[in-house]
Amino acid sequence: LRTKTLDEMRQEIESLLAEAEKHRIEHEAALKQIEDLRRVSVDSRPFDPEKAEQLWLEAENLQIEGKEWLRLSVEKTLQAGEVKHRLDIRGQIEAIDESDEMWRKAVKAGRN
């Protein structure tokens, strides 16, 4: 098991947040497209019920995809948060180690 470097962890956070943003944008685009499809479906129902039904079903399928994109966005954001938390904890541990070392040096210097 290899421990990731601080830079690797920061890069992972950036990558996860970029993926989350991409999925969020896909979700928003899907919502707009769903709205457009449903509007066209309602408008075309009196003239072409079959096409209206097809458009409505397409909007329903897109809504399912959009929910998945939103789920992925949230998942990637949470993963980035977990990595950030590990990074913060690691920083705290390193700070404690450094202060312990400084304390030891101060005690040793005081004995001389």
C-alpha positions as CSV (number, residue, x, y, z in Angstrom):
1,L,0.0,0.0,0.0
2,R,1.5,3.3,-1.1
3,T,0.7,6.6,0.6
4,K,-0.2,9.4,-1.8
5,T,1.8,12.5,-1.7
6,L,0.2,15.8,-0.8
7,D,0.4,16.9,-4.4
8,E,-1.3,13.7,-5.6
9,M,-4.0,14.3,-3.1
10,R,-4.5,17.9,-4.2
11,Q,-4.6,16.7,-7.8
12,E,-7.2,14.1,-7.0
13,I,-9.4,16.7,-5.3
14,E,-9.1,19.0,-8.3
15,S,-9.9,16.0,-10.7
16,L,-12.9,14.9,-8.6
17,L,-14.3,18.5,-8.4
18,A,-13.9,18.9,-12.2
19,E,-15.8,15.7,-12.8
20,A,-18.5,16.8,-10.4
21,E,-18.8,20.1,-12.2
22,K,-19.0,18.4,-15.6
23,H,-21.8,16.1,-14.3
24,R,-23.6,19.1,-12.8
25,I,-23.5,20.9,-16.1
26,E,-24.8,17.8,-17.9
27,H,-27.6,17.6,-15.4
28,E,-28.6,21.3,-15.9
29,A,-28.5,20.8,-19.7
30,A,-30.7,17.8,-19.4
31,L,-33.2,19.8,-17.3
32,K,-33.4,22.4,-20.0
33,Q,-33.8,19.8,-22.7
34,I,-36.5,18.0,-20.7
35,E,-38.4,21.3,-20.4
36,D,-38.1,21.9,-24.1
37,L,-39.2,18.4,-25.0
38,R,-42.2,18.5,-22.8
39,R,-43.2,21.9,-24.1
40,V,-43.0,20.7,-27.7
41,S,-44.9,17.5,-26.7
42,V,-47.7,19.5,-25.2
43,D,-47.9,21.9,-28.1
44,S,-47.9,19.0,-30.7
45,R,-50.4,16.8,-28.9
46,P,-53.5,18.2,-30.7
47,F,-51.9,17.8,-34.2
48,D,-49.7,14.7,-33.8
49,P,-50.4,12.7,-30.6
50,E,-47.9,9.9,-31.6
51,K,-45.0,12.4,-31.9
52,A,-46.1,14.1,-28.7
53,E,-46.0,10.8,-26.8
54,Q,-42.6,10.0,-28.3
55,L,-41.2,13.4,-27.2
56,W,-42.7,12.9,-23.7
57,L,-41.1,9.5,-23.4
58,E,-37.8,10.9,-24.6
59,A,-38.1,13.6,-21.9
60,E,-38.8,10.9,-19.3
61,N,-35.7,8.9,-20.3
62,L,-33.6,12.1,-20.2
63,Q,-34.9,12.8,-16.8
64,I,-33.6,9.4,-15.6
65,E,-30.2,10.2,-17.2
66,G,-30.2,13.7,-15.6
67,K,-30.8,12.2,-12.1
68,E,-27.8,9.9,-12.7
69,W,-25.6,12.9,-13.7
70,L,-26.8,14.7,-10.5
71,R,-26.0,11.6,-8.4
72,L,-22.6,11.3,-10.0
73,S,-21.9,15.0,-9.3
74,V,-22.8,14.7,-5.7
75,E,-20.8,11.4,-5.4
76,K,-17.6,13.1,-6.9
77,T,-18.1,16.1,-4.6
78,L,-18.3,13.8,-1.6
79,Q,-15.3,11.9,-2.7
80,A,-13.3,15.2,-3.0
81,G,-14.5,16.1,0.5
82,E,-13.2,12.8,1.9
83,V,-9.8,13.3,0.2
84,K,-9.7,16.9,1.5
85,H,-10.5,15.6,5.0
86,R,-7.6,13.1,4.8
87,L,-5.3,15.9,3.5
88,D,-6.3,18.1,6.4
89,I,-5.8,15.3,9.0
90,R,-2.4,14.5,7.5
91,G,-1.5,18.2,7.7
92,Q,-2.5,18.3,11.4
93,I,-0.5,15.1,12.1
94,E,2.6,16.6,10.4
95,A,2.1,19.9,12.4
96,I,2.0,17.9,15.7
97,D,5.1,15.9,14.6
98,E,6.9,19.2,13.9
99,S,5.9,20.7,17.2
100,D,7.0,17.6,19.1
101,E,10.4,17.8,17.4
102,M,10.7,21.5,18.2
103,W,9.8,20.7,21.8
104,R,12.4,18.0,22.0
105,K,15.0,20.3,20.6
106,A,14.0,23.0,23.1
107,V,14.2,20.6,26.0
108,K,17.6,19.3,24.8
109,A,18.9,22.9,24.4
110,G,17.7,23.7,27.9
111,R,19.8,20.9,29.4
112,N,23.0,22.2,27.8
